[in-house]
């Protein structure tokens, strides 16, 4: 599903990624761990097409990402990739349902189609009764589950999660971690998760450890 080769990235004189290569299979859940500053989030942003490497090659679902122009890249990202961040980034003026619909509206889906899909996801995530509530009326765990639903709206091939449970208490974190595996089993998505949470990292099919801009070792 993802093939990255010799990815390098620097900011000024600071070389953050030093020739990272990896292969990730379809429906695989891979966690990336390491100390702050090791390059985890930078790599995630590049794999997720939110940033470009200085050098290297990247393909997702057999598409050469670095050959796409800005418009085609934005369309590819909207259709094929989902994102979950530590902070949910929900729009406060919109309901849970409306927040989840946004990626579908960007793609051009009708209101009827978007809302039907959004309700399906919110129901699966146990939030059907909260669909007309705004973020301020939801708990932290509920807000993050709305963000998860939003990430799945366009049936992405790959979901990228950057410290997804970092802002949650332990119980909500455990529920979110289990949810990723339930989603993989139901929808077949590939998940790449950057986390400091060792419990979540160890649940993954593979755990990759970054040290000083590259992978140190792989624990199968």
Beta strands, then each sheet from edge to edge (+ up, - down):
strand 1: 2-11
strand 2: 14-24
strand 3: 29-33
strand 4: 55-60
strand 5: 63-64
strand 6: 81-85
strand 7: 158-162
strand 8: 190-194
strand 9: 206-211
strand 10: 214-219
sheet 1: 2+ 1- 4+ 5-
sheet 2: 6+ 7+ 8+ 3+ 9+ 10-
end
